[in-house]
Amino acid sequence: MADEKNPTIEKILEVLEGLKPYLYMEGGDVEFVKYDEKDHIVFVRLTGACKDCMYSDDTLQNGLFETLKAEIPEIEGVINVDI
C-alpha cells in the first residue's frame, strides 16, 4: 500500500500494533483500512470476537481512538467499517 509511506499512517500502524495484544486476549483483532487526511479520520475493521461484541463502540472510543489521539493529536475519530 503506497500510503504506508505517509508518516501519519506509519504512526497509526505502529499504535494499532501496540494495541493488538489487548484485543487478542479477548479473541479479537483490528485491521487498518485507511486514513482520511482531510478529516483526520482513521478507518479500521474490527475482526474476530471484537466484530460482534456489544462493547465494540467502547473499544473504538475508549481504546483505539483515545490511544491514537494521545499519540497523534490531529486524529479526530476512528470509524469501524464492516466490509
KOLVO-655713 format. One record per residue: residue in three letters; x, y, z of N, C-alpha, C in turn. Coordinates in steps of 0.1 Angstrom, whole numbers, plus 5000, padded with zeros to 4 digits. Example, Ala and Ser with C-alpha at 12.3 -4.5 7.8 and 13.67 -1.06 7.14 Angstrom:
BEGIN
ALA513249435078512349555078513249675078 SER512849785071513749895071512950005079 
% end
This chain:
BEGIN
MET500849885000500050005000500950125000 ALA500850214990501650324988501550425000 ASP500350435005500050535016500850505029 GLU501350385030502050345042503350425044 LYS503850495033505050575034504750715041 ASN503450745042503050865049503350845064 PRO504050945070504450935084503350925094 THR502150985091501050965100500450825099 ILE500450775087499950635086500950535092 GLU502150565091503150475097502950475113 LYS502750595118502450605133501150535137 ILE500150555129498850485131499050335132 LEU499850285122500050135122500850095134 GLU501850175138502650145150501750135162 VAL500850235164499950245176499050125175 LEU498450095164497549975163498249845166 GLU499449835162500249705165500349695180 GLY500649805187500749805201499449775209 LEU498349795202497049765209496549625206 LYS497149565196496649425192496749325203 PRO497849315211497849215221496649225231 TYR496149345234494949355242493749305236 LEU493649325223492449265215492549115214 TYR493749065212494048925211493548855223 MET493748915235493348855248491848825249 GLU491148905241489648885241489148815228 GLY490148765220489748695208489448775196 GLY489948905197489648995186490949045179 ASP490749135170491849195163491349325156 VAL492249405151491949525144492849535131 GLU492249575120492949595108492849745104 PHE493949805099493949935094493249925080 VAL492350015077491750025064492250145056 LYS492150265062492650385055492650505065 TYR493350605061493350735069492950845059 ASP491950915064491451035056492151155061 GLU493151195053493951315057493251445058 LYS492151455050491451585050490651595064 ASP489951495068489151495080489851435092 HIS491051385090491851325101491051205108 ILE490451125100489751005105490450885101 VAL490550795111491150655109490050555107 PHE490150485096489150375094489750245097 VAL489150165105489650035109488549925107 ARG488949805108487949695107488249605119 LEU487249605128487349515140487049375135 THR487749275139487549135135487549045147 GLY487248915144487248815155486148845165 ALA486348825177485348845188484948995188 CYS485849085185485549225185484449275175 LYS484349195164483449235154482049245158 ASP481549145166480149145170480049175185 CYS481049215192480949245206480149365209 MET479349345220478449465224479249575229 TYR480549555232481449665237482349725226 SER482049695214482949735203482949895202 ASP481849955205481850105205482850155215 ASP482850095227483750135238485150105234 THR485449995227486749965222487250075213 LEU486350115203486750215194486950345200 GLN486050395209486250525215487250535226 ASN487150445236488050445248489350375246 GLY489450285236490650215234491450275222 LEU490950255211491650285198491750445197 PHE490550515197490650655195491450725205 GLU491250695218491950775229493450745228 THR493850625224495250595223495850655211 LEU495150655200495650715187495750865190 LYS494750925196494651075198495851115207 ALA496151035217497251065226498651065219 GLU498750975209500050965201500051055189 ILE498851075183498851155171497651265173 PRO497951375179496951475183496051515172 GLU496451515159495551555148494351455145 ILE494451335150493351235148492051295154 GLU491051295146489751345151488651235153 GLY488951115148488051005150488550875145 VAL487850765149488150635144486750575141 ILE486650515129485450455124485650315120 ASN484850225125484850085122484050065109 VAL484650005099483949975087483749815086 ASP482649775082482349635081482249595067 ILE483249545061483349515047483249365045 
% end
